[in-house]
C-alpha cells in the first residue's frame, strides 16, 4: 500500500492500533465520550454540537489522548503539538 503523504499512513495505522486520539472538546459539558481517529471527523462532530448550541465553549482540560509507550503513536502525537 502506497501513501503519498505521511499523515495518510498514520491515519491508516490507527485502524490497526485502535488509537482514537481526537476527543470531543465538550466531553464534560455535554457528557460526550466520543473519540475519533481523524481530526476531520472530530471537526464534523464539533459542528453538530455547535449547530444545536452556538454559545458552547470547549472544555479547556480536554487534551488529545497519546499513548507514549508506542513509538509510532508517540511521534504522531508529538507532531500535533
Phi, psi and omega per residue, in radians:
X1 nan 2.241 -3.140
X2 -1.831 2.452 3.106
X3 -2.143 2.220 -3.141
X4 -1.283 -0.502 -3.139
X5 -2.266 2.569 -3.098
X6 -1.073 -0.649 -3.092
X7 -1.130 -0.507 3.070
X8 -1.159 -0.645 3.081
X9 -1.126 -0.783 3.141
X10 -1.159 -0.651 3.056
X11 -1.054 -0.734 3.132
X12 -1.159 -0.709 3.139
X13 -1.022 -0.582 -3.124
X14 -1.087 -0.422 3.060
X15 -1.073 -0.722 -3.071
X16 -1.458 -0.601 -3.082
X17 -1.522 -0.232 -3.100
X18 1.150 0.284 3.115
X19 -1.215 2.332 3.104
X20 -2.318 1.339 -2.965
X21 -1.355 -0.164 -3.075
X22 -1.779 1.965 -3.010
X23 -1.842 2.438 3.110
X24 -0.993 2.219 -3.108
X25 -1.330 0.009 3.113
X26 -1.932 0.425 -3.082
X27 -0.936 -0.842 -3.073
X28 -1.343 -0.734 -3.080
X29 -1.208 -0.723 -3.037
X30 -1.936 0.085 -3.087
X31 0.936 0.778 -3.127
X32 -1.735 1.957 -3.069
X33 -1.781 0.385 -3.106
X34 -1.352 2.473 3.052
X35 -2.261 2.798 -3.023
X36 -2.408 2.685 3.112
X37 -1.484 -0.385 -3.112
X38 -2.276 2.499 -3.122
X39 -1.110 -0.582 3.138
X40 -1.094 -0.640 3.098
X41 -1.216 -0.658 3.053
X42 -1.077 -0.758 -3.124
X43 -1.068 -0.707 3.075
X44 -1.085 -0.737 3.130
X45 -1.106 -0.774 3.139
X46 -1.040 -0.739 3.104
X47 -1.034 -0.623 3.125
X48 -1.110 -0.671 3.066
X49 -1.149 -0.774 -3.046
X50 -1.230 -0.452 3.049
X51 -1.167 -0.619 3.136
X52 -1.386 -0.660 -3.075
X53 -2.382 1.462 -3.044
X54 -1.073 -0.408 -3.103
X55 -1.520 0.035 -3.088
X56 -1.144 2.392 3.086
X57 -2.006 2.447 -3.129
X58 -1.149 2.637 3.046
X59 -1.146 2.342 -3.110
X60 -1.338 -0.450 -3.043
X61 -1.570 -0.039 3.115
X62 -1.344 2.104 3.130
X63 -2.071 2.691 3.059
X64 -1.058 2.409 3.108
X65 -1.328 2.266 3.123
X66 -2.255 2.322 3.027
X67 -1.706 1.708 -3.059
X68 -1.377 -0.045 3.100
X69 -1.462 -0.291 3.134
X70 -1.834 2.096 -3.013
X71 -1.099 -0.641 3.130
X72 -1.173 -0.822 3.140
X73 -1.148 -0.690 -3.137
X74 -1.102 -0.732 -3.120
X75 -1.185 -0.647 3.116
X76 -1.231 -0.613 3.115
X77 -1.163 -0.745 -3.139
X78 -1.152 -0.555 3.110
X79 -1.153 -0.496 -3.114
X80 -1.325 -0.353 -3.042
X81 -1.481 nan nan
